[in-house]
Amino acid sequence: MVMRRVIPVFLFLALLALPTNQSNAQLGFAAGLNFESISDIETSGLQGTYESASGYHAGLFVDFGAGPIGLRVGAFYRELGEFDISLSGLQQTVDVSSLDFPIDLRFAVIPTPVIKPYLTAGPVFSIPRSSDEEYDESLEDVTVAGNIGFGLEINAGGLKLLPEFRYVVGVTPFVKNEFTLGGRTFVAEKNDQRSNSAMLRLGILF
């Protein structure tokens, strides 16, 4: 639990401390909707399922580089939504949110003077949590995912608009091997549960 408190503060302060006055470094804000799916989990020969959910996300990022390849580092709050869980006769609804820290490489694709398409790819480090204390203790302290995306940089007066579509694929498990729901403790037969997300986002570069 201490790690969950320390890591986001450290990373967010590091993001704000980045030298945005450097040449070709710009601060941005982005927000949008996300559509979540968590893979099923097997425990004691029984299979647990998670219904899909939807939520929203918002945060800050710093964009480096004006050439064909750039770097983007961000800090986002993501509300994954409420998940209905069915496991061994247990029915429970839990809410999940996370602090996300994406590190993206950005690749320009056939730019024009007004619209500049680009691709993004890179890791996302997340700190999941839930207001349900039992389930919160069952979540991993830090999860890792990979994301790919497509976006447009649109010059609109003094601002740059960045509509994006992103898909995030979980790489590390979302919950611990042993977890508790509804006062019952379960042990996963194989800890391969992952969280995946499709995101629609609009960013603004200042």
N, C-alpha and C positions, 0 to 999 in steps of 0.2 A: 504493500500500500504506500509505503514511503517513496518507492521508486516511481509510482504513478504521479505523485505530487511533484517530485523534483524534476523529472525528465521534461514534462511539458513547459515548466517555467524556464528551465535552462535553454531549451530549444527556441522558445518564443523570444526570449531576451537576445539570443544569438541572432535570430532573424532581424529583429529591430536594430541590432548593432551593425548590420551589414552596411558597408559604405555606399549608400544610395546616391551620393554625390559623385561617384566615379563616372567616367565617360561610359555611355551605353548601359547604365544601370538605372532601372525605373521601378518605383513602388506601385503596386496594384492592389485592387480589391476585387474579389469575385464571390458570387453566390449562385445557388441554383438548387435543383431538385435531384434526389438520388433514389434509385429503385434497387432494393436489397434482396439478396437470397443467401440463406445459410444452408449448407449441405446437411443431409441427414447424419445422425450419429447412431452407432451400434453399441449397446451395453447389455451384458449378460444374455446374449443371444436375442435381444429385442432391439427393434429399430425405433429411434425417435425422429420425428419430423418437425421441421420449422416451416410455418407458412411464410410466404414472401411479405415484405413490408416496404413502405416508402417513407421518405423523410426529406430533409433539406440540409444544406451545408453553406457555410460562409467563412471567409477568412482573408488574410493578407498574403501577398507574395512579393518577391523581388525578382525582377527579370534582368538577366545580364546578357549582353551581346546583341549587336544589331546585324550581324552577318548571317550566313546560311545556317550556322549552328550556334545555339545559345543555351544558357542554363537558367532554370527557374526553381527557386526554393520557396516553399510556402508553409504556412501554419493555418489549419482550418479546424473549425468545430463542425462535426457531422452528427446530425440526429438520424440514426438508422431507422427508427420507428418502433412500433410494438409488434412483437412476434408471438404468435400462438404456437405453443409447444405441446406436442403429444408424445408421451413417453411412458411405456409400461402402465397404461391405464391412467396416467396423470395428465391432466389438462391444465396448462398455466399460461398466462400472458405476461411477458416481460418486456420492458423497454430497454433499448440499447443506444448509447451514444458513444462518440469517440473523439479524441483529438488526433488529427492527421497531420503528418509532416512529409509531404511529397517533395522529391528531388527529381526534377524533370530535365531531360535533354530535349531541346526544341530544334526541329529541322525544318527549314523553309522549303516550300514546294512551289516552284514556278511563280514567284511573286509578281504582282502588278503594282503600279503607283498607288492605287487606292485600296486594293484588297490583297492581302498576303496570306495564302493558305500555309499551314504548317502542321507537322506531326509532333507528338510528344511521346516520350517513353521514359520510364524510370521506376525506382522503388518508392513505396509509401510505408512509413513507419507510423503505427497507430497505437493509441492507448485506449482500449475500450473500457466502458463502465456502464453500470445500470443503477437505477434508484432502488431496485430490489436488492437488499443487502445480501441475501443468500446467493443470488445469481451473480452479483458483482464479485463476490469472493471466488466464484467459479471461473471467471474470465481470466485469460492470460494477461500478464502485466503489460506486455508489448507484443504486437503482431506485425508481421511483415507481408506486404503485398506487392505485386507488380502492376503498373498501369500503362495503358497505351491510349492515345487520344488523337483527335483531329480538331483543328480550330481555324478560325479566320481572324486576322488582324485587320480591322477596318478603321481607316482614318476618318474621324468625324470631328472636324474643327480642331480644337486643341486637345481632344481626347482620342485615345485608341480603344475601340471596343473589341472584345475578344469572346465571341460566342464559341463554345466548345462542346464536344461530346467526348466523354472519357469512359473507359471500362477498366475496372479494378478487379484483379484476380488474386485471391488469398494464396499465400505461399506457406505460411506457418499456421498451426492450429489456432482456432478462435477461443476455445474453452480448454480448461485443464483436463488431464486424464481422469481425475476424480472430481466430481462436482455434486452439488446439492440443489435439489428443487423440491419445493413443498415439504420440507423437512425430511426428505428421503435422499440418501447418498447413492450415487451411481458411479460405476467404474467403466469407462469406455474400453471396448475390446481393441479398438485401434483408433488412435487419436489423429484422424485425418479430416476433421471437420474444418471447413473453410468458409469465409465470408466473401461474397462477390458483390460488386456494385456497378450499376450503370448510372452515369451522371450527365445531366444537362446543366451547363454553367454559362453565366455571362460575367466576363471580367472587364475591368476598366484599368488602363494604364494612365498614370498621371504625369 
